[in-house]
Amino acid sequence: MKETIVAGKKDKSLIYWNMNYKGKLRRTWMMVPICIVLMIIAPFYTANEYGSVMVGVVFDVVLFVVMVLQLLYNMKKAKEEERQNRMNGPSAPRLG
């Protein structure tokens, strides 16, 4: 798999902040199944632990909104990054 480097950032990295947007988008997509499982478990856990399903539902809504916003933002930035890479080409000198 080809590793893309943009402004010192890598496509694949263990640390999220060192990744480019293509890598961040891939990482976000990998988190979707985990978030779905958490969204299923949260109401049952909060009902048992706190006696209220509403806490779990509020958690689910917040988690869903944050996940969707993160996906949309990373998609937009990855698309811009790809467009910028095509315009600069592989032979463009790197600054820094």
Backbone hydrogen bonds, N-H to C=O, Kabsch-Sander energy under -0.5 kcal/mol:
donor,donor_aa,acceptor,acceptor_aa,energy
4,T,2,K,-0.6
6,V,4,T,-0.5
6,V,9,K,-1.9
9,K,6,V,-2.2
10,K,18,N,-2.1
11,D,4,T,-0.7
16,Y,14,L,-0.5
18,N,15,I,-1.2
19,M,16,Y,-1.5
20,N,10,K,-2.3
24,K,20,N,-2.2
25,L,21,Y,-2.4
26,R,22,K,-2.0
27,R,23,G,-2.4
28,T,24,K,-2.4
29,W,25,L,-2.4
30,M,26,R,-1.7
31,M,27,R,-1.1
31,M,28,T,-0.6
32,V,28,T,-0.8
32,V,29,W,-0.6
35,C,31,M,-2.5
36,I,32,V,-2.3
37,V,33,P,-2.2
38,L,34,I,-2.3
39,M,35,C,-2.5
40,I,36,I,-1.5
41,I,37,V,-2.4
42,A,38,L,-2.7
44,F,40,I,-0.6
45,Y,41,I,-2.5
46,T,42,A,-2.8
47,A,43,P,-2.0
48,N,44,F,-1.9
49,E,45,Y,-3.1
50,Y,46,T,-2.5
51,G,46,T,-0.7
51,G,47,A,-0.6
52,S,46,T,-1.3
56,G,52,S,-0.5
57,V,53,V,-2.1
58,V,54,M,-2.9
59,F,55,V,-2.2
60,D,56,G,-2.4
61,V,57,V,-2.5
62,V,58,V,-2.5
63,L,59,F,-2.8
64,F,60,D,-2.6
65,V,61,V,-2.6
66,V,62,V,-2.5
67,M,63,L,-2.4
68,V,64,F,-2.5
69,L,65,V,-2.5
70,Q,66,V,-2.5
71,L,67,M,-2.5
72,L,68,V,-2.7
73,Y,69,L,-2.5
74,N,70,Q,-2.6
75,M,71,L,-2.4
76,K,72,L,-2.3
77,K,73,Y,-2.6
78,A,74,N,-2.4
79,K,75,M,-2.2
80,E,76,K,-2.2
81,E,77,K,-2.5
82,E,78,A,-2.4
83,R,79,K,-2.3
84,Q,80,E,-2.4
85,N,81,E,-2.3
86,R,82,E,-2.2
87,M,83,R,-2.0
88,N,84,Q,-2.4
89,G,85,N,-2.3
92,A,89,G,-1.0
